[in-house]
Amino acid sequence: MMITLRGVTKTFETPAGSFAALRGIDLDIKSGEFVAVVGKSGSGKSTLLNMIAGLDKPSTGIVSVAGAALGDLGHDGLATWRGRNVGVVFQFFQLLPTLTALENVMLPMDFSGAIPASRREARAQELLQRVGVADQAAKLPATLSGGQQQRVAIARALANDPPLLVADEPTGNLDSQTSAEIFALFAELVADGKTLVVVTHERETVSGAGRTLTLADGCVA
Amino acid sequence: MKLAPRWAKAFADIVARPGRSLLVILAMTAGLFEMGAMLTKYTILHRELSVTYARTHPASAILVTDAVDDRLVEAVRHLPGIKDAEARPVVAARVRVSPDEWSPAALFVVPDFDRQRLDVFAHDLGAWPPKPGQVLIERSSLSVARALVGDSLTFHARENGDTPLEIAGTVHAAGLAPGWMDHVVIGFVGADSPLAGAAQAQLRIAVSDRPFERRHIREVAGQVAAWLGERGHPVTRITVPEPGRHPHAAQMDTFTYLIGAFGVLSFLLGVMLVATMIHGLLVEQVREIGIMKAIGATTRQVAGIYLAEVALLAAASLVLAIPLGWAVGQGYAKFAASILNAEITDTSVPWWVYALEVAVGLLVPLLVSLVPVGRASRITAREAMSGPSSHPQAAPGFAILARISRPLLWSLRTTLTHRVRLALTVTTLALGGAVFMSAINVGKAYDRAVDRDFATRRYDIAVGFARPQPLAAIAAALATVPGVERAECWPEGTGSLGADGLGAAQLAVVGPDPGSPLLALALAEGRWLRRDDVRAAVINRAVQALDSTLQVGHPIQLLVNGRTVSWPIVGVVQEMSPHLAVYAPPQAVLEATGQSQGLARSVRVATRSRDAAAELAVARDLQRTFERFGIEVTGMQRMLDMRQAILDHLLIIKTILAAAAILVVLVGGLALALTLTLAVIQRTRELGILSAIGAPPRTLAFHVWIESVLIGLVSWAAAVILAIPVSAVLEFVCGQMFFRMSLGFYVSPAAAAIWLGLVVVLATVSSLAPARRAARLTTREALAYE
């Protein structure tokens, strides 16, 4: 099993009081599965994704991903684990603005050290080629279109060849045609054996997903 | 080789925001440049003054006797313990600087200008050596003589009357205190000068061993004095200058201390500025830190990127700060040297100064950054990417502000809720304000101490006569001068410390009327003289500093006019003047000096009007009147001149204080401007929201200005408090170093008021660019800002 969640809750303390984002989630996702997480705004989709990607820790419960019990890892341990095991794609692309597309893709390799330094640039070029923006390698993110930026972000997520990809509203900022292209790319990655968890509120764009998980008020509906 | 992406990011971040990077580099440069300038000044001055002074081959001791000829000097050179000897008689004279105005003069009689051995001086301009009717003037005293090369000066020496001498040129005597500072004309004449006969015979010696050991010098000088005495040349006085110390070493010490103290304070200011800037930079980078964390960066890797960024910025600041510090430092060293009558021939700076600048310039920003970088790097990916990591803390006490206008309340809330930024800016500005106010406070404390000291001498003019004059004759002359309010004649003479008179220092022995209203010196210990005292002495701090056993209750032994006297010390007075003075009952001084009761060699005069012009008029009147009465005047000292001489000695100290104050204003202004710019950048989205809901650009700009002024006012209050201990320490140490007395604690209300005005001006000027930025932001730009 690639992902296992047992009794996961997450409560945030806010100035207005406690807010339960997740309430006792139990979830299993197999290796190579393409899961779409849908739900209304505030239903806990992004919080769930953060738990799976090790970007946040649950208030209670167990999260096990790619063979690691995430609760046992500290912040730095999580970062190192994430670098090698998870590729994250964000709604607003989140490329570092001062680095070129190529450098953005090389950055996770630089952090994890999983790819030898001598191979990083070539690998980054290959990944950009794969997502269709090889000709944009030397450009800064601000000069790229939204679709191009998201393709670079996906190449970055693949940098260390992680078994798991998570994407939080990856097409939320893109037009419908580009969104379709991005999901086609995701389908290719799943076909190559990657496990993919995508958060979205656009049900029509997740037709390619093997499973759809609907969240409502922090619970699996 | 391609740079790894994380290091490429460090570099790219700097290049991508040139304006902000330049501001950080400027902040770092400000602190480092000041440190570099201070170190450059110090090392150049310290080395060059020592070298300049050593090149003059300063005499270890000066012996005053009746006559010294070449044969005697040659014989002294071969005495044990003597390295060298030279005769250098001195004429104590006056020089006419305007029709009725005279200044004191010292003319050194030089046997051979081209074969000087001790206290060497160098040719500067004009002729060399002077002909019999000529004089060479020490270049620093030309202004005192109010004359130029080629002019004729009238000198008046006891027994010689008026003697005109042509100024044939100037010399540079680096071992002497500058004439303009001591208000004395220093000249050099040949042995064939018409004034040479009026000279007092002086023999200068240099010891061969332990040249910096004062006790040893005294012993050797004593042996030479005994040797001279055996050959019929009694030594009446021995002077041992402080070995290896320039006459103005105390000024240098104080100057160096102030350079160091203000250097450290300025450097701290720079460090605070850097801390503020780093904090601002990191606040902007939170989201990017989150992204890096999300893609696998550890805390250490993230911290490494930002520390590398800081190191790159610090390296860039070094490129600016080192040459700038050197240029300003060596320029100031030359200026200070000119004030001290020294010459800078080598402006090189030791390698360790540059090494220290590089080490400090790189390490301090890194050390200062450790905490904020560490804190920022530890933030989790989720925290970083979900916006500001912490909700602004609620500002306290808003209930009481309910009646304040909405924009002002909003500005107050904004200012108080960003507490880290507020604390850093306020601390930086408060430190700057404290330095600024302390600089003014120390300067004012010096002025007040001088005023206080001169207020204890309630006479305005001291007149010295060539020969003892009958008291009745003096009184008769004074009675014809309408500007004279009161005059007193006190017996006085000179003496040497110790029963053998070889105490190495010449002291003034003065017998004032114990009840005189003309003298009310400030007592440090014990009591002042009483009318019923027969044998008693009050010494000043300068005398006490010669010998630690000179305490109230202990005796002081003096050799006066060949007689040994011993008086119990009943009091110690504080006097700013470095001159050594012992005050004793008039009768005791008369007996010690052997002077007659009905005669006087001097008179102290209080004028009716105490303004400068009136005093000068009375002095001129006195000069003419005494001449008319056939009383030859050899010295006329106005207290205002003495006061000015002391103030002139403080000039170099005040330039340091002024330089510190100006630098602080510049650095403080920079700090506020940088902080406000960052504050506006950080609140771009907030300003956009306000604009979207209808706030006009003018309101946004006003908001920025109000915040700036509020920060300035809070920092001002903190600066006023901080300036109190800083000023107290500086005033105490400076007073002890320069005058051997405390300057007296003083905090200038004017300084606080000036800083308040400056803070408001700085706040206004600093807020101009950020306010313009805020006002020009379009709503769309502001809301889209990430």
Interface residues (C-beta under 8 A of the other chain):
Chain A: P15 N50 A53 L55 D56 H75 D76 A79 T80 R82 G83 R84 V88 F90 Q94 L95 L96 P97 T98 L99 E103 N104 M106 L107 P108 D110 F111 S112 A117 E121 R156 A157 A159 N160
Chain B: K2 A4 P5 R6 A8 K9 A12 D13 V15 A16 R287 E288 I291 M292 K293 A294 I295 G296 A297 T298 T299 R300 Q301 R378 T380 A381 R382 M385 H391
